[in-house]
Amino acid sequence: MDFSQIGNIIVGSIPAVAAVGFFLHRIERRFNFLMIEHEILVKDYCDRNNIEVHDLPTRVRGIR
């Protein structure tokens, strides 16, 4: 078993792992932004229609 080839494979895969990690980080930041924006819109909808946010049928009400 040639450990130098294993080392080359590990070192060669570091840029790919870093790129995938960066891509996943960008996706997470985008989804967090969209989730915050969604909550703002839901709150605005509830304020305009005089209903409570927890009364919406799409909100989870614990274990069923």
C-alpha positions as CSV (number, residue, x, y, z in Angstrom):
1,M,0.0,0.0,0.0
2,D,1.5,3.3,-1.1
3,F,0.7,5.9,1.5
4,S,2.0,8.7,-0.7
5,Q,-0.9,8.1,-3.1
6,I,-3.4,8.2,-0.3
7,G,-1.9,11.5,0.9
8,N,-2.2,12.8,-2.7
9,I,-5.8,11.8,-2.9
10,I,-6.6,13.4,0.5
11,V,-4.8,16.6,-0.4
12,G,-6.3,16.7,-3.9
13,S,-9.8,16.4,-2.5
14,I,-9.5,19.3,0.0
15,P,-10.5,21.9,-2.6
16,A,-13.6,19.9,-3.6
17,V,-14.6,19.5,0.0
18,A,-14.1,23.2,0.6
19,A,-16.1,24.1,-2.5
20,V,-19.0,21.9,-1.4
21,G,-18.9,23.4,2.1
22,F,-18.9,26.9,0.7
23,F,-21.9,26.1,-1.6
24,L,-23.9,24.5,1.3
25,H,-23.1,27.6,3.5
26,R,-24.5,29.9,0.8
27,I,-27.6,27.8,0.4
28,E,-28.2,27.9,4.2
29,R,-27.8,31.6,4.3
30,R,-30.3,32.0,1.4
31,F,-32.9,29.7,3.1
32,N,-32.5,31.5,6.4
33,F,-33.2,34.8,4.7
34,L,-36.2,33.4,2.9
35,M,-37.6,31.9,6.2
36,I,-37.2,35.3,7.9
37,E,-38.9,37.1,5.0
38,H,-41.7,34.5,5.1
39,E,-42.3,35.0,8.8
40,I,-42.5,38.8,8.2
41,L,-45.1,38.3,5.5
42,V,-47.1,35.9,7.6
43,K,-47.1,38.4,10.5
44,D,-48.2,41.2,8.1
45,Y,-51.0,39.1,6.8
46,C,-52.2,38.3,10.3
47,D,-52.1,42.0,11.3
48,R,-54.1,43.0,8.2
49,N,-56.8,40.3,8.8
50,N,-57.0,40.7,12.6
51,I,-56.0,37.1,13.4
52,E,-53.4,35.5,15.6
53,V,-50.4,33.8,14.0
54,H,-50.8,30.7,16.0
55,D,-54.5,30.4,14.8
56,L,-53.3,29.7,11.2
57,P,-54.1,26.2,10.0
58,T,-50.5,25.7,8.8
59,R,-48.9,26.2,12.2
60,V,-47.9,23.1,14.2
61,R,-49.9,22.7,17.4
62,G,-47.7,20.1,19.1
63,I,-47.9,16.3,19.0
64,R,-51.1,15.1,17.5
